[in-house]
Amino acid sequence: MQPISDGSFERLITVLEGFMPLSVQLKIELKDALGEVSIPANKLLLNVGQVQHVVWFLLSGLAREFREDPITLEEKTSWFWTADGFLFDDSAFFAQEPSYRGIQLLDKSQVVCLSYTDFKLLQQGFLEVQLLSEKVRGYYSRLRKRHGEESHALNAMQRYLSEQTLLDQLWGRVKLRHVSEFMGMAPDTLGRLRKQLIKR
């Protein structure tokens, strides 16, 4: 792992300050705590049952979240992250409890890393860190809630159109089965909808 580059740090700060302004002193301390690393495709960052000791910010690449059926242990994709996303399981990182989810990189990825130990030190030194983390967690919680609500309230075509920006990034990079699990649709239905929209 290398220290974070100036360009990557500026990109991270731009995303963070989309949630709230940050003090100059926090930025200085944060930069010293961050690392940057390139990770190969298909790397498992977090397995089900593990405690998450590092939070990742995805500079480039693609990641999926999955759950395991407690009986069959079959994996089911529940989320995707693209560039400029924060990769974490809420309870596994912030509460340091065993995760109910796993996180896998699907592409070769460039990530920024912050350890839980350094996160707690920053949180103790800067009151704004607590508010910032709550805003980030709330943002992803709202996205997940909206996705779940749309899965029940919208028909298949409406759900596809709602997620089309993300789906356009997934085609050719992700197995159809994983995309269909995330969308809550049969693979045949998802493939048919895609063909219909391509023909338009």
N, C-alpha and C positions, 0 to 999 in steps of 0.2 A: 504494500500500500504506500502511496506517495502523498505528500501534503497536497491539499486542494489547489488547483491552478487559479490564477486571477480570473480568467474567463469563466470557469465553472462556478467560482464563488459569486461573481456578479450575477450569473444566471439564477443561482439559488436565491440570492437576496431579492432579486426582482420578483420571484414567485412568492417568497415569504412576505414581502412588503405589499403584495396584493391582498394579504389578510390584515396587516396593520403596519404602521411605521415602526422601525426599530432604531434604538439609540446607537450612536457611533461606538460607544464602549462595548455594547453587546456584539456588534459586528466584529470588532477586533478580537474579542475573546472567542467568539464562535469560529472564526477562521482558523485560529490556532488549534481548535478541537477537532476539526474536520479532516478526513482523509479522502482520497480518490483512488479508485481501482477499476481495472477492466476485468470482467468476469466472463468466462466462456458460456456458450449456449447450453441450456438444459441443466444448469447448476441449481441445486436445491438450496435456497437461502434459509428457509425455515420449514421444519417438518411438524406435522401434527404431534402435539404433546410436548414440544420444546418451548422453553422460555426464550424470548427474543432479546438478545443482548446488544443488538445494533439496529438502528433505524437507517434505511437507505433512501436516497433521493436519486431517481432514475434520470440520468442525463441523456442516455440513448439506449435503445433496446425495447424489449417488451417482456412483461411478466404476467403470470396468471396466479390466482389464488385458488386453492382447492380445499374441499372438505373430504373426510373419509366416512363412509357408512360404518357405524360401530360394529355391525354384524359381519358384513361381507368384506369390509375394508376397501371397497371400491371407491376410487376417487371421483369427485364430481366438481367441475369447474364452477366457481361462484363469482369470480371477479377478474378483471384485467386491468393492468396499469400500463400506460404508455409514457413517453418522455415527459419530464417535468412533474412526475407523480411521486408521492411519498409511499414507500412500501413498508407497511407495518400491520400487525394484528393488534387491535386496541388493547386487549387485556394482556397479551403476551409481552408487549413492550412497556406500556405505561403502568400496569399493575404487576408485571413480572410474574405472571401466572402461566401455566402450560397452555399452549395455543390449541384452539379447536380447528385451526386452518393451517395450511401449508402455503409457501410462496416459492414459485419456481420461475427462473429466468428462461424465456423461450428463445431469445436471440443473444448473441454476444452483446454485452451491455457495459456501459460506462456508468459507474455509480459513485455517489458521494456518501460517506459513512459517518455516523455519529454514534458513539458508544453510549449505553445507558448510564454508565458512570459519569461521563462528561455531561450528558444531558442533565443529570441531577445536580452537578456542580453549577452549571449555568442557571438552573432553576433556583438554586439557593442564592446565587449572586445577583440575579436580575428578576424582579417581580414580573416584568413583561413576558418572560419565557412561559410562565404558567398560562397567561391569557392567550399567547400565540399558539401554544399546543392545543388549548381548548378550541380555538378557532379552526385549526387544521383538522382536528378530530371531528368537530361538528360538520365541517364541509363534506368530509367523506361519509359521515353518517347520513347526511341529507341525500347524497347521491345514491347510496345503497337503499335508503327508504323509498326514494322516487322510483328506482329500478324495480323494487318489489311491488310497489303499488301499481305500476304500469303493467307488470306481468299479469295482474288480476283484472285491471280495469280496461285495458285496451285489447283490440283484436290483434291477430298476428301481424298484419300489414302495418298497423299503427305502431306496434312495438318495434318493428324493423325500422321504420322511418325515424322513430325517436332515437334509436341507437345507430343510425346509419353512418355518422361520422366515425365512430369507433369501429363499426363493422368493416368499413372501407380500409381501415388500417390492419385489420386482422386477416382478411382474405389472402391466401397464399403464404401466410406465416404461421397459421394456427390450424390444427386439425378441426375438421368440421364438427366432430363429436364434442370437442371442448367449447366451440362457439355455441352449439345448440344447447348444451347444458347451461351455459350462462344465460341464454335467451329464454330458456324454458320451453323450447320447441323441439319437435321431432326433426332430425337432420333432413328428411325429405321435404318437410314444410319450409325449412329455412333455405334449402337449395332452390326450391321452386320460387320463393319470393325474390331471391337474388336474381334469378333468370328473368322474372317479370320486370324488374326494375332496370336491368341491363337493356332490355328490348325497348324501353320507353325512349 
